[in-house]
Amino acid sequence: MKHCLFLIIALLALSACNGNTGTATATVQTGDTIDSKTKLTNMNEVQAYLKECSAFFIATTDGDQPRVRPFGVAEVINDRLYIMTGKKKDVYKQMMANGKFEICALKPSGAEWMRLSGDLVADETLAVKEEFLERNPELKSMYKADDDNMAVLYITHATARFCSFTSQERTVAF
């Protein structure tokens, strides 16, 4: 029941962020036109937000059908924001067929959320996989860096929209 309620709140938050509430949206540069220091600052802010939310929902496509599932880890490694999944999962196959995605993360208060969109790029670098597992030891029982199943993907062309029922929407890119 708690998970259903969380999903309903997340969907309401998503629709509210899409709606025209009459408030202005801050203009932001695209990730390709901002300096590397700002990109890293924005990326770290997004990662901290995801960690605070603990679970976040990622939307992919399966043909013409949207698919949404929970994820729980995101790491900045080598100035890239990564997520992780298994190559045997349908979500990975969908990400490889179409790298465009959107994440919705709702803070525990239920009054603030972030929508993150962009493109996902697979990274087969063993050192990145090892670092990801070191930072998330709970995953070591399911994945090994060299098991040919663990997939780490970094986010490019990212736009994060920070939304709230009580404040103006703010947008950052990386």
Chimera marker file (.cmm) of the C-alpha trace (Angstrom):
<marker_set name="trace">
<marker id="1" x="0.000" y="0.000" z="0.000" r="1" g="1" b="0" radius="0.5"/>
<marker id="2" x="2.826" y="2.405" z="0.897" r="1" g="1" b="0" radius="0.5"/>
<marker id="3" x="4.512" y="1.754" z="-2.470" r="1" g="1" b="0" radius="0.5"/>
<marker id="4" x="1.238" y="2.335" z="-4.339" r="1" g="1" b="0" radius="0.5"/>
<marker id="5" x="0.717" y="5.595" z="-2.493" r="1" g="1" b="0" radius="0.5"/>
<marker id="6" x="4.290" y="6.655" z="-3.292" r="1" g="1" b="0" radius="0.5"/>
<marker id="7" x="3.744" y="5.886" z="-6.981" r="1" g="1" b="0" radius="0.5"/>
<marker id="8" x="0.451" y="7.805" z="-7.042" r="1" g="1" b="0" radius="0.5"/>
<marker id="9" x="2.118" y="10.821" z="-5.420" r="1" g="1" b="0" radius="0.5"/>
<marker id="10" x="5.014" y="10.561" z="-7.884" r="1" g="1" b="0" radius="0.5"/>
<marker id="11" x="2.621" y="10.505" z="-10.839" r="1" g="1" b="0" radius="0.5"/>
<marker id="12" x="0.694" y="13.483" z="-9.473" r="1" g="1" b="0" radius="0.5"/>
<marker id="13" x="3.955" y="15.322" z="-8.948" r="1" g="1" b="0" radius="0.5"/>
<marker id="14" x="5.028" y="14.498" z="-12.477" r="1" g="1" b="0" radius="0.5"/>
<marker id="15" x="1.810" y="15.852" z="-13.933" r="1" g="1" b="0" radius="0.5"/>
<marker id="16" x="2.000" y="18.980" z="-11.768" r="1" g="1" b="0" radius="0.5"/>
<marker id="17" x="5.527" y="19.649" z="-12.986" r="1" g="1" b="0" radius="0.5"/>
<marker id="18" x="4.310" y="19.303" z="-16.576" r="1" g="1" b="0" radius="0.5"/>
<marker id="19" x="1.383" y="21.617" z="-16.078" r="1" g="1" b="0" radius="0.5"/>
<marker id="20" x="1.408" y="25.335" z="-16.641" r="1" g="1" b="0" radius="0.5"/>
<marker id="21" x="1.071" y="26.705" z="-13.149" r="1" g="1" b="0" radius="0.5"/>
<marker id="22" x="1.615" y="30.280" z="-14.207" r="1" g="1" b="0" radius="0.5"/>
<marker id="23" x="5.040" y="30.428" z="-12.558" r="1" g="1" b="0" radius="0.5"/>
<marker id="24" x="8.093" y="31.202" z="-14.599" r="1" g="1" b="0" radius="0.5"/>
<marker id="25" x="10.660" y="28.527" z="-15.296" r="1" g="1" b="0" radius="0.5"/>
<marker id="26" x="14.307" y="29.475" z="-15.051" r="1" g="1" b="0" radius="0.5"/>
<marker id="27" x="16.161" y="29.377" z="-18.343" r="1" g="1" b="0" radius="0.5"/>
<marker id="28" x="19.188" y="27.111" z="-18.360" r="1" g="1" b="0" radius="0.5"/>
<marker id="29" x="21.955" y="26.456" z="-20.785" r="1" g="1" b="0" radius="0.5"/>
<marker id="30" x="22.209" y="23.044" z="-22.383" r="1" g="1" b="0" radius="0.5"/>
<marker id="31" x="24.794" y="20.637" z="-21.025" r="1" g="1" b="0" radius="0.5"/>
<marker id="32" x="26.941" y="21.271" z="-24.125" r="1" g="1" b="0" radius="0.5"/>
<marker id="33" x="27.255" y="25.020" z="-23.482" r="1" g="1" b="0" radius="0.5"/>
<marker id="34" x="28.145" y="25.189" z="-19.794" r="1" g="1" b="0" radius="0.5"/>
<marker id="35" x="31.598" y="24.978" z="-18.284" r="1" g="1" b="0" radius="0.5"/>
<marker id="36" x="32.896" y="21.751" z="-16.716" r="1" g="1" b="0" radius="0.5"/>
<marker id="37" x="32.838" y="23.124" z="-13.152" r="1" g="1" b="0" radius="0.5"/>
<marker id="38" x="29.143" y="24.025" z="-13.433" r="1" g="1" b="0" radius="0.5"/>
<marker id="39" x="28.362" y="20.656" z="-15.034" r="1" g="1" b="0" radius="0.5"/>
<marker id="40" x="30.014" y="18.831" z="-12.134" r="1" g="1" b="0" radius="0.5"/>
<marker id="41" x="28.260" y="21.026" z="-9.558" r="1" g="1" b="0" radius="0.5"/>
<marker id="42" x="24.893" y="20.315" z="-11.211" r="1" g="1" b="0" radius="0.5"/>
<marker id="43" x="25.652" y="16.607" z="-11.477" r="1" g="1" b="0" radius="0.5"/>
<marker id="44" x="26.577" y="16.379" z="-7.790" r="1" g="1" b="0" radius="0.5"/>
<marker id="45" x="23.380" y="18.232" z="-6.852" r="1" g="1" b="0" radius="0.5"/>
<marker id="46" x="21.298" y="15.756" z="-8.848" r="1" g="1" b="0" radius="0.5"/>
<marker id="47" x="23.090" y="12.774" z="-7.307" r="1" g="1" b="0" radius="0.5"/>
<marker id="48" x="22.582" y="14.148" z="-3.775" r="1" g="1" b="0" radius="0.5"/>
<marker id="49" x="18.876" y="14.625" z="-4.528" r="1" g="1" b="0" radius="0.5"/>
<marker id="50" x="18.555" y="11.035" z="-5.772" r="1" g="1" b="0" radius="0.5"/>
<marker id="51" x="20.308" y="9.726" z="-2.659" r="1" g="1" b="0" radius="0.5"/>
<marker id="52" x="18.018" y="11.767" z="-0.404" r="1" g="1" b="0" radius="0.5"/>
<marker id="53" x="14.986" y="10.285" z="-2.149" r="1" g="1" b="0" radius="0.5"/>
<marker id="54" x="16.483" y="6.803" z="-1.793" r="1" g="1" b="0" radius="0.5"/>
<marker id="55" x="14.257" y="5.274" z="-4.483" r="1" g="1" b="0" radius="0.5"/>
<marker id="56" x="13.618" y="6.913" z="-7.809" r="1" g="1" b="0" radius="0.5"/>
<marker id="57" x="11.643" y="5.811" z="-10.837" r="1" g="1" b="0" radius="0.5"/>
<marker id="58" x="13.096" y="5.536" z="-14.321" r="1" g="1" b="0" radius="0.5"/>
<marker id="59" x="10.948" y="5.526" z="-17.436" r="1" g="1" b="0" radius="0.5"/>
<marker id="60" x="12.055" y="3.797" z="-20.626" r="1" g="1" b="0" radius="0.5"/>
<marker id="61" x="10.199" y="2.649" z="-23.720" r="1" g="1" b="0" radius="0.5"/>
<marker id="62" x="9.447" y="-0.846" z="-24.962" r="1" g="1" b="0" radius="0.5"/>
<marker id="63" x="8.394" y="-0.231" z="-28.536" r="1" g="1" b="0" radius="0.5"/>
<marker id="64" x="5.506" y="2.201" z="-28.115" r="1" g="1" b="0" radius="0.5"/>
<marker id="65" x="4.810" y="1.178" z="-24.501" r="1" g="1" b="0" radius="0.5"/>
<marker id="66" x="6.269" y="3.199" z="-21.612" r="1" g="1" b="0" radius="0.5"/>
<marker id="67" x="7.869" y="1.185" z="-18.787" r="1" g="1" b="0" radius="0.5"/>
<marker id="68" x="8.613" y="2.540" z="-15.299" r="1" g="1" b="0" radius="0.5"/>
<marker id="69" x="10.599" y="0.858" z="-12.520" r="1" g="1" b="0" radius="0.5"/>
<marker id="70" x="12.330" y="1.754" z="-9.281" r="1" g="1" b="0" radius="0.5"/>
<marker id="71" x="16.079" y="2.244" z="-9.013" r="1" g="1" b="0" radius="0.5"/>
<marker id="72" x="18.047" y="3.042" z="-5.900" r="1" g="1" b="0" radius="0.5"/>
<marker id="73" x="21.653" y="3.937" z="-6.684" r="1" g="1" b="0" radius="0.5"/>
<marker id="74" x="23.393" y="6.663" z="-8.652" r="1" g="1" b="0" radius="0.5"/>
<marker id="75" x="27.072" y="7.582" z="-8.417" r="1" g="1" b="0" radius="0.5"/>
<marker id="76" x="29.302" y="10.317" z="-9.793" r="1" g="1" b="0" radius="0.5"/>
<marker id="77" x="32.489" y="8.621" z="-10.991" r="1" g="1" b="0" radius="0.5"/>
<marker id="78" x="35.100" y="10.297" z="-13.205" r="1" g="1" b="0" radius="0.5"/>
<marker id="79" x="32.851" y="13.359" z="-13.614" r="1" g="1" b="0" radius="0.5"/>
<marker id="80" x="29.924" y="11.304" z="-14.933" r="1" g="1" b="0" radius="0.5"/>
<marker id="81" x="26.643" y="10.400" z="-13.229" r="1" g="1" b="0" radius="0.5"/>
<marker id="82" x="26.044" y="6.650" z="-13.434" r="1" g="1" b="0" radius="0.5"/>
<marker id="83" x="23.161" y="4.315" z="-12.746" r="1" g="1" b="0" radius="0.5"/>
<marker id="84" x="23.445" y="0.538" z="-12.688" r="1" g="1" b="0" radius="0.5"/>
<marker id="85" x="21.376" y="-2.472" z="-13.731" r="1" g="1" b="0" radius="0.5"/>
<marker id="86" x="21.772" y="-6.007" z="-15.026" r="1" g="1" b="0" radius="0.5"/>
<marker id="87" x="22.271" y="-6.777" z="-18.709" r="1" g="1" b="0" radius="0.5"/>
<marker id="88" x="19.823" y="-9.681" z="-18.469" r="1" g="1" b="0" radius="0.5"/>
<marker id="89" x="16.966" y="-7.371" z="-17.448" r="1" g="1" b="0" radius="0.5"/>
<marker id="90" x="14.389" y="-5.969" z="-19.857" r="1" g="1" b="0" radius="0.5"/>
<marker id="91" x="15.191" y="-2.432" z="-18.679" r="1" g="1" b="0" radius="0.5"/>
<marker id="92" x="18.773" y="-2.781" z="-19.959" r="1" g="1" b="0" radius="0.5"/>
<marker id="93" x="17.555" y="-4.048" z="-23.332" r="1" g="1" b="0" radius="0.5"/>
<marker id="94" x="15.171" y="-1.096" z="-23.547" r="1" g="1" b="0" radius="0.5"/>
<marker id="95" x="17.957" y="1.344" z="-22.642" r="1" g="1" b="0" radius="0.5"/>
<marker id="96" x="20.174" y="-0.098" z="-25.373" r="1" g="1" b="0" radius="0.5"/>
<marker id="97" x="17.381" y="0.122" z="-27.954" r="1" g="1" b="0" radius="0.5"/>
<marker id="98" x="16.579" y="3.733" z="-27.000" r="1" g="1" b="0" radius="0.5"/>
<marker id="99" x="18.909" y="5.574" z="-24.634" r="1" g="1" b="0" radius="0.5"/>
<marker id="100" x="16.418" y="8.347" z="-23.890" r="1" g="1" b="0" radius="0.5"/>
<marker id="101" x="14.995" y="8.165" z="-20.375" r="1" g="1" b="0" radius="0.5"/>
<marker id="102" x="13.322" y="10.140" z="-17.645" r="1" g="1" b="0" radius="0.5"/>
<marker id="103" x="13.675" y="9.768" z="-13.893" r="1" g="1" b="0" radius="0.5"/>
<marker id="104" x="11.212" y="11.058" z="-11.331" r="1" g="1" b="0" radius="0.5"/>
<marker id="105" x="12.409" y="11.290" z="-7.731" r="1" g="1" b="0" radius="0.5"/>
<marker id="106" x="10.096" y="12.350" z="-4.921" r="1" g="1" b="0" radius="0.5"/>
<marker id="107" x="11.439" y="13.580" z="-1.588" r="1" g="1" b="0" radius="0.5"/>
<marker id="108" x="10.031" y="11.880" z="1.529" r="1" g="1" b="0" radius="0.5"/>
<marker id="109" x="7.905" y="14.970" z="2.274" r="1" g="1" b="0" radius="0.5"/>
<marker id="110" x="5.933" y="14.360" z="-0.920" r="1" g="1" b="0" radius="0.5"/>
<marker id="111" x="6.021" y="18.087" z="-1.714" r="1" g="1" b="0" radius="0.5"/>
<marker id="112" x="9.255" y="18.279" z="-3.739" r="1" g="1" b="0" radius="0.5"/>
<marker id="113" x="10.353" y="16.253" z="-6.733" r="1" g="1" b="0" radius="0.5"/>
<marker id="114" x="12.891" y="16.228" z="-9.510" r="1" g="1" b="0" radius="0.5"/>
<marker id="115" x="12.534" y="15.112" z="-13.104" r="1" g="1" b="0" radius="0.5"/>
<marker id="116" x="15.767" y="14.174" z="-14.854" r="1" g="1" b="0" radius="0.5"/>
<marker id="117" x="15.920" y="13.447" z="-18.566" r="1" g="1" b="0" radius="0.5"/>
<marker id="118" x="18.684" y="12.802" z="-21.040" r="1" g="1" b="0" radius="0.5"/>
<marker id="119" x="20.476" y="9.952" z="-22.755" r="1" g="1" b="0" radius="0.5"/>
<marker id="120" x="22.110" y="6.850" z="-21.282" r="1" g="1" b="0" radius="0.5"/>
<marker id="121" x="25.453" y="5.512" z="-22.517" r="1" g="1" b="0" radius="0.5"/>
<marker id="122" x="26.792" y="2.092" z="-21.505" r="1" g="1" b="0" radius="0.5"/>
<marker id="123" x="30.308" y="2.018" z="-20.042" r="1" g="1" b="0" radius="0.5"/>
<marker id="124" x="32.188" y="-1.294" z="-19.957" r="1" g="1" b="0" radius="0.5"/>
<marker id="125" x="35.176" y="0.085" z="-18.016" r="1" g="1" b="0" radius="0.5"/>
<marker id="126" x="36.053" y="-2.459" z="-15.317" r="1" g="1" b="0" radius="0.5"/>
<marker id="127" x="37.434" y="0.214" z="-12.963" r="1" g="1" b="0" radius="0.5"/>
<marker id="128" x="34.124" y="2.126" z="-13.064" r="1" g="1" b="0" radius="0.5"/>
<marker id="129" x="32.150" y="-1.034" z="-12.278" r="1" g="1" b="0" radius="0.5"/>
<marker id="130" x="34.502" y="-1.859" z="-9.398" r="1" g="1" b="0" radius="0.5"/>
<marker id="131" x="34.184" y="1.663" z="-7.977" r="1" g="1" b="0" radius="0.5"/>
<marker id="132" x="30.389" y="1.511" z="-8.272" r="1" g="1" b="0" radius="0.5"/>
<marker id="133" x="30.337" y="-1.746" z="-6.278" r="1" g="1" b="0" radius="0.5"/>
<marker id="134" x="32.745" y="-0.375" z="-3.656" r="1" g="1" b="0" radius="0.5"/>
<marker id="135" x="30.380" y="2.532" z="-3.042" r="1" g="1" b="0" radius="0.5"/>
<marker id="136" x="27.344" y="0.209" z="-2.975" r="1" g="1" b="0" radius="0.5"/>
<marker id="137" x="28.492" y="-2.976" z="-1.233" r="1" g="1" b="0" radius="0.5"/>
<marker id="138" x="24.899" y="-4.216" z="-0.912" r="1" g="1" b="0" radius="0.5"/>
<marker id="139" x="25.029" y="-4.943" z="-4.660" r="1" g="1" b="0" radius="0.5"/>
<marker id="140" x="28.026" y="-7.272" z="-4.362" r="1" g="1" b="0" radius="0.5"/>
<marker id="141" x="25.788" y="-10.229" z="-3.562" r="1" g="1" b="0" radius="0.5"/>
<marker id="142" x="24.053" y="-9.800" z="-6.943" r="1" g="1" b="0" radius="0.5"/>
<marker id="143" x="26.779" y="-8.449" z="-9.241" r="1" g="1" b="0" radius="0.5"/>
<marker id="144" x="30.481" y="-8.725" z="-9.903" r="1" g="1" b="0" radius="0.5"/>
<marker id="145" x="32.385" y="-6.136" z="-11.921" r="1" g="1" b="0" radius="0.5"/>
<marker id="146" x="33.544" y="-8.797" z="-14.376" r="1" g="1" b="0" radius="0.5"/>
<marker id="147" x="30.432" y="-11.027" z="-14.427" r="1" g="1" b="0" radius="0.5"/>
<marker id="148" x="29.281" y="-9.950" z="-17.924" r="1" g="1" b="0" radius="0.5"/>
<marker id="149" x="25.920" y="-9.008" z="-16.415" r="1" g="1" b="0" radius="0.5"/>
<marker id="150" x="26.613" y="-5.791" z="-14.494" r="1" g="1" b="0" radius="0.5"/>
<marker id="151" x="25.847" y="-2.735" z="-16.592" r="1" g="1" b="0" radius="0.5"/>
<marker id="152" x="26.802" y="0.805" z="-15.636" r="1" g="1" b="0" radius="0.5"/>
<marker id="153" x="25.378" y="3.616" z="-17.726" r="1" g="1" b="0" radius="0.5"/>
<marker id="154" x="26.207" y="7.292" z="-17.559" r="1" g="1" b="0" radius="0.5"/>
<marker id="155" x="23.889" y="10.171" z="-18.268" r="1" g="1" b="0" radius="0.5"/>
<marker id="156" x="24.546" y="12.691" z="-21.031" r="1" g="1" b="0" radius="0.5"/>
<marker id="157" x="22.573" y="15.677" z="-22.344" r="1" g="1" b="0" radius="0.5"/>
<marker id="158" x="20.900" y="15.846" z="-18.939" r="1" g="1" b="0" radius="0.5"/>
<marker id="159" x="18.275" y="18.313" z="-17.805" r="1" g="1" b="0" radius="0.5"/>
<marker id="160" x="17.031" y="18.223" z="-14.218" r="1" g="1" b="0" radius="0.5"/>
<marker id="161" x="13.872" y="20.073" z="-13.245" r="1" g="1" b="0" radius="0.5"/>
<marker id="162" x="13.433" y="20.685" z="-9.513" r="1" g="1" b="0" radius="0.5"/>
<marker id="163" x="9.765" y="21.139" z="-8.727" r="1" g="1" b="0" radius="0.5"/>
<marker id="164" x="7.712" y="21.889" z="-5.642" r="1" g="1" b="0" radius="0.5"/>
<marker id="165" x="4.172" y="22.720" z="-4.660" r="1" g="1" b="0" radius="0.5"/>
<marker id="166" x="5.485" y="25.805" z="-2.859" r="1" g="1" b="0" radius="0.5"/>
<marker id="167" x="8.332" y="27.261" z="-4.945" r="1" g="1" b="0" radius="0.5"/>
<marker id="168" x="9.273" y="28.146" z="-8.463" r="1" g="1" b="0" radius="0.5"/>
<marker id="169" x="10.621" y="25.397" z="-10.696" r="1" g="1" b="0" radius="0.5"/>
<marker id="170" x="14.393" y="25.439" z="-11.190" r="1" g="1" b="0" radius="0.5"/>
<marker id="171" x="16.301" y="23.732" z="-14.023" r="1" g="1" b="0" radius="0.5"/>
<marker id="172" x="19.938" y="22.661" z="-14.295" r="1" g="1" b="0" radius="0.5"/>
<marker id="173" x="21.832" y="20.818" z="-17.009" r="1" g="1" b="0" radius="0.5"/>
<marker id="174" x="24.964" y="18.726" z="-17.367" r="1" g="1" b="0" radius="0.5"/>
<link id1="1" id2="2" r="1" g="1" b="0" radius="0.2"/>
<link id1="2" id2="3" r="1" g="1" b="0" radius="0.2"/>
<link id1="3" id2="4" r="1" g="1" b="0" radius="0.2"/>
<link id1="4" id2="5" r="1" g="1" b="0" radius="0.2"/>
<link id1="5" id2="6" r="1" g="1" b="0" radius="0.2"/>
<link id1="6" id2="7" r="1" g="1" b="0" radius="0.2"/>
<link id1="7" id2="8" r="1" g="1" b="0" radius="0.2"/>
<link id1="8" id2="9" r="1" g="1" b="0" radius="0.2"/>
<link id1="9" id2="10" r="1" g="1" b="0" radius="0.2"/>
<link id1="10" id2="11" r="1" g="1" b="0" radius="0.2"/>
<link id1="11" id2="12" r="1" g="1" b="0" radius="0.2"/>
<link id1="12" id2="13" r="1" g="1" b="0" radius="0.2"/>
<link id1="13" id2="14" r="1" g="1" b="0" radius="0.2"/>
<link id1="14" id2="15" r="1" g="1" b="0" radius="0.2"/>
<link id1="15" id2="16" r="1" g="1" b="0" radius="0.2"/>
<link id1="16" id2="17" r="1" g="1" b="0" radius="0.2"/>
<link id1="17" id2="18" r="1" g="1" b="0" radius="0.2"/>
<link id1="18" id2="19" r="1" g="1" b="0" radius="0.2"/>
<link id1="19" id2="20" r="1" g="1" b="0" radius="0.2"/>
<link id1="20" id2="21" r="1" g="1" b="0" radius="0.2"/>
<link id1="21" id2="22" r="1" g="1" b="0" radius="0.2"/>
<link id1="22" id2="23" r="1" g="1" b="0" radius="0.2"/>
<link id1="23" id2="24" r="1" g="1" b="0" radius="0.2"/>
<link id1="24" id2="25" r="1" g="1" b="0" radius="0.2"/>
<link id1="25" id2="26" r="1" g="1" b="0" radius="0.2"/>
<link id1="26" id2="27" r="1" g="1" b="0" radius="0.2"/>
<link id1="27" id2="28" r="1" g="1" b="0" radius="0.2"/>
<link id1="28" id2="29" r="1" g="1" b="0" radius="0.2"/>
<link id1="29" id2="30" r="1" g="1" b="0" radius="0.2"/>
<link id1="30" id2="31" r="1" g="1" b="0" radius="0.2"/>
<link id1="31" id2="32" r="1" g="1" b="0" radius="0.2"/>
<link id1="32" id2="33" r="1" g="1" b="0" radius="0.2"/>
<link id1="33" id2="34" r="1" g="1" b="0" radius="0.2"/>
<link id1="34" id2="35" r="1" g="1" b="0" radius="0.2"/>
<link id1="35" id2="36" r="1" g="1" b="0" radius="0.2"/>
<link id1="36" id2="37" r="1" g="1" b="0" radius="0.2"/>
<link id1="37" id2="38" r="1" g="1" b="0" radius="0.2"/>
<link id1="38" id2="39" r="1" g="1" b="0" radius="0.2"/>
<link id1="39" id2="40" r="1" g="1" b="0" radius="0.2"/>
<link id1="40" id2="41" r="1" g="1" b="0" radius="0.2"/>
<link id1="41" id2="42" r="1" g="1" b="0" radius="0.2"/>
<link id1="42" id2="43" r="1" g="1" b="0" radius="0.2"/>
<link id1="43" id2="44" r="1" g="1" b="0" radius="0.2"/>
<link id1="44" id2="45" r="1" g="1" b="0" radius="0.2"/>
<link id1="45" id2="46" r="1" g="1" b="0" radius="0.2"/>
<link id1="46" id2="47" r="1" g="1" b="0" radius="0.2"/>
<link id1="47" id2="48" r="1" g="1" b="0" radius="0.2"/>
<link id1="48" id2="49" r="1" g="1" b="0" radius="0.2"/>
<link id1="49" id2="50" r="1" g="1" b="0" radius="0.2"/>
<link id1="50" id2="51" r="1" g="1" b="0" radius="0.2"/>
<link id1="51" id2="52" r="1" g="1" b="0" radius="0.2"/>
<link id1="52" id2="53" r="1" g="1" b="0" radius="0.2"/>
<link id1="53" id2="54" r="1" g="1" b="0" radius="0.2"/>
<link id1="54" id2="55" r="1" g="1" b="0" radius="0.2"/>
<link id1="55" id2="56" r="1" g="1" b="0" radius="0.2"/>
<link id1="56" id2="57" r="1" g="1" b="0" radius="0.2"/>
<link id1="57" id2="58" r="1" g="1" b="0" radius="0.2"/>
<link id1="58" id2="59" r="1" g="1" b="0" radius="0.2"/>
<link id1="59" id2="60" r="1" g="1" b="0" radius="0.2"/>
<link id1="60" id2="61" r="1" g="1" b="0" radius="0.2"/>
<link id1="61" id2="62" r="1" g="1" b="0" radius="0.2"/>
<link id1="62" id2="63" r="1" g="1" b="0" radius="0.2"/>
<link id1="63" id2="64" r="1" g="1" b="0" radius="0.2"/>
<link id1="64" id2="65" r="1" g="1" b="0" radius="0.2"/>
<link id1="65" id2="66" r="1" g="1" b="0" radius="0.2"/>
<link id1="66" id2="67" r="1" g="1" b="0" radius="0.2"/>
<link id1="67" id2="68" r="1" g="1" b="0" radius="0.2"/>
<link id1="68" id2="69" r="1" g="1" b="0" radius="0.2"/>
<link id1="69" id2="70" r="1" g="1" b="0" radius="0.2"/>
<link id1="70" id2="71" r="1" g="1" b="0" radius="0.2"/>
<link id1="71" id2="72" r="1" g="1" b="0" radius="0.2"/>
<link id1="72" id2="73" r="1" g="1" b="0" radius="0.2"/>
<link id1="73" id2="74" r="1" g="1" b="0" radius="0.2"/>
<link id1="74" id2="75" r="1" g="1" b="0" radius="0.2"/>
<link id1="75" id2="76" r="1" g="1" b="0" radius="0.2"/>
<link id1="76" id2="77" r="1" g="1" b="0" radius="0.2"/>
<link id1="77" id2="78" r="1" g="1" b="0" radius="0.2"/>
<link id1="78" id2="79" r="1" g="1" b="0" radius="0.2"/>
<link id1="79" id2="80" r="1" g="1" b="0" radius="0.2"/>
<link id1="80" id2="81" r="1" g="1" b="0" radius="0.2"/>
<link id1="81" id2="82" r="1" g="1" b="0" radius="0.2"/>
<link id1="82" id2="83" r="1" g="1" b="0" radius="0.2"/>
<link id1="83" id2="84" r="1" g="1" b="0" radius="0.2"/>
<link id1="84" id2="85" r="1" g="1" b="0" radius="0.2"/>
<link id1="85" id2="86" r="1" g="1" b="0" radius="0.2"/>
<link id1="86" id2="87" r="1" g="1" b="0" radius="0.2"/>
<link id1="87" id2="88" r="1" g="1" b="0" radius="0.2"/>
<link id1="88" id2="89" r="1" g="1" b="0" radius="0.2"/>
<link id1="89" id2="90" r="1" g="1" b="0" radius="0.2"/>
<link id1="90" id2="91" r="1" g="1" b="0" radius="0.2"/>
<link id1="91" id2="92" r="1" g="1" b="0" radius="0.2"/>
<link id1="92" id2="93" r="1" g="1" b="0" radius="0.2"/>
<link id1="93" id2="94" r="1" g="1" b="0" radius="0.2"/>
<link id1="94" id2="95" r="1" g="1" b="0" radius="0.2"/>
<link id1="95" id2="96" r="1" g="1" b="0" radius="0.2"/>
<link id1="96" id2="97" r="1" g="1" b="0" radius="0.2"/>
<link id1="97" id2="98" r="1" g="1" b="0" radius="0.2"/>
<link id1="98" id2="99" r="1" g="1" b="0" radius="0.2"/>
<link id1="99" id2="100" r="1" g="1" b="0" radius="0.2"/>
<link id1="100" id2="101" r="1" g="1" b="0" radius="0.2"/>
<link id1="101" id2="102" r="1" g="1" b="0" radius="0.2"/>
<link id1="102" id2="103" r="1" g="1" b="0" radius="0.2"/>
<link id1="103" id2="104" r="1" g="1" b="0" radius="0.2"/>
<link id1="104" id2="105" r="1" g="1" b="0" radius="0.2"/>
<link id1="105" id2="106" r="1" g="1" b="0" radius="0.2"/>
<link id1="106" id2="107" r="1" g="1" b="0" radius="0.2"/>
<link id1="107" id2="108" r="1" g="1" b="0" radius="0.2"/>
<link id1="108" id2="109" r="1" g="1" b="0" radius="0.2"/>
<link id1="109" id2="110" r="1" g="1" b="0" radius="0.2"/>
<link id1="110" id2="111" r="1" g="1" b="0" radius="0.2"/>
<link id1="111" id2="112" r="1" g="1" b="0" radius="0.2"/>
<link id1="112" id2="113" r="1" g="1" b="0" radius="0.2"/>
<link id1="113" id2="114" r="1" g="1" b="0" radius="0.2"/>
<link id1="114" id2="115" r="1" g="1" b="0" radius="0.2"/>
<link id1="115" id2="116" r="1" g="1" b="0" radius="0.2"/>
<link id1="116" id2="117" r="1" g="1" b="0" radius="0.2"/>
<link id1="117" id2="118" r="1" g="1" b="0" radius="0.2"/>
<link id1="118" id2="119" r="1" g="1" b="0" radius="0.2"/>
<link id1="119" id2="120" r="1" g="1" b="0" radius="0.2"/>
<link id1="120" id2="121" r="1" g="1" b="0" radius="0.2"/>
<link id1="121" id2="122" r="1" g="1" b="0" radius="0.2"/>
<link id1="122" id2="123" r="1" g="1" b="0" radius="0.2"/>
<link id1="123" id2="124" r="1" g="1" b="0" radius="0.2"/>
<link id1="124" id2="125" r="1" g="1" b="0" radius="0.2"/>
<link id1="125" id2="126" r="1" g="1" b="0" radius="0.2"/>
<link id1="126" id2="127" r="1" g="1" b="0" radius="0.2"/>
<link id1="127" id2="128" r="1" g="1" b="0" radius="0.2"/>
<link id1="128" id2="129" r="1" g="1" b="0" radius="0.2"/>
<link id1="129" id2="130" r="1" g="1" b="0" radius="0.2"/>
<link id1="130" id2="131" r="1" g="1" b="0" radius="0.2"/>
<link id1="131" id2="132" r="1" g="1" b="0" radius="0.2"/>
<link id1="132" id2="133" r="1" g="1" b="0" radius="0.2"/>
<link id1="133" id2="134" r="1" g="1" b="0" radius="0.2"/>
<link id1="134" id2="135" r="1" g="1" b="0" radius="0.2"/>
<link id1="135" id2="136" r="1" g="1" b="0" radius="0.2"/>
<link id1="136" id2="137" r="1" g="1" b="0" radius="0.2"/>
<link id1="137" id2="138" r="1" g="1" b="0" radius="0.2"/>
<link id1="138" id2="139" r="1" g="1" b="0" radius="0.2"/>
<link id1="139" id2="140" r="1" g="1" b="0" radius="0.2"/>
<link id1="140" id2="141" r="1" g="1" b="0" radius="0.2"/>
<link id1="141" id2="142" r="1" g="1" b="0" radius="0.2"/>
<link id1="142" id2="143" r="1" g="1" b="0" radius="0.2"/>
<link id1="143" id2="144" r="1" g="1" b="0" radius="0.2"/>
<link id1="144" id2="145" r="1" g="1" b="0" radius="0.2"/>
<link id1="145" id2="146" r="1" g="1" b="0" radius="0.2"/>
<link id1="146" id2="147" r="1" g="1" b="0" radius="0.2"/>
<link id1="147" id2="148" r="1" g="1" b="0" radius="0.2"/>
<link id1="148" id2="149" r="1" g="1" b="0" radius="0.2"/>
<link id1="149" id2="150" r="1" g="1" b="0" radius="0.2"/>
<link id1="150" id2="151" r="1" g="1" b="0" radius="0.2"/>
<link id1="151" id2="152" r="1" g="1" b="0" radius="0.2"/>
<link id1="152" id2="153" r="1" g="1" b="0" radius="0.2"/>
<link id1="153" id2="154" r="1" g="1" b="0" radius="0.2"/>
<link id1="154" id2="155" r="1" g="1" b="0" radius="0.2"/>
<link id1="155" id2="156" r="1" g="1" b="0" radius="0.2"/>
<link id1="156" id2="157" r="1" g="1" b="0" radius="0.2"/>
<link id1="157" id2="158" r="1" g="1" b="0" radius="0.2"/>
<link id1="158" id2="159" r="1" g="1" b="0" radius="0.2"/>
<link id1="159" id2="160" r="1" g="1" b="0" radius="0.2"/>
<link id1="160" id2="161" r="1" g="1" b="0" radius="0.2"/>
<link id1="161" id2="162" r="1" g="1" b="0" radius="0.2"/>
<link id1="162" id2="163" r="1" g="1" b="0" radius="0.2"/>
<link id1="163" id2="164" r="1" g="1" b="0" radius="0.2"/>
<link id1="164" id2="165" r="1" g="1" b="0" radius="0.2"/>
<link id1="165" id2="166" r="1" g="1" b="0" radius="0.2"/>
<link id1="166" id2="167" r="1" g="1" b="0" radius="0.2"/>
<link id1="167" id2="168" r="1" g="1" b="0" radius="0.2"/>
<link id1="168" id2="169" r="1" g="1" b="0" radius="0.2"/>
<link id1="169" id2="170" r="1" g="1" b="0" radius="0.2"/>
<link id1="170" id2="171" r="1" g="1" b="0" radius="0.2"/>
<link id1="171" id2="172" r="1" g="1" b="0" radius="0.2"/>
<link id1="172" id2="173" r="1" g="1" b="0" radius="0.2"/>
<link id1="173" id2="174" r="1" g="1" b="0" radius="0.2"/>
</marker_set>
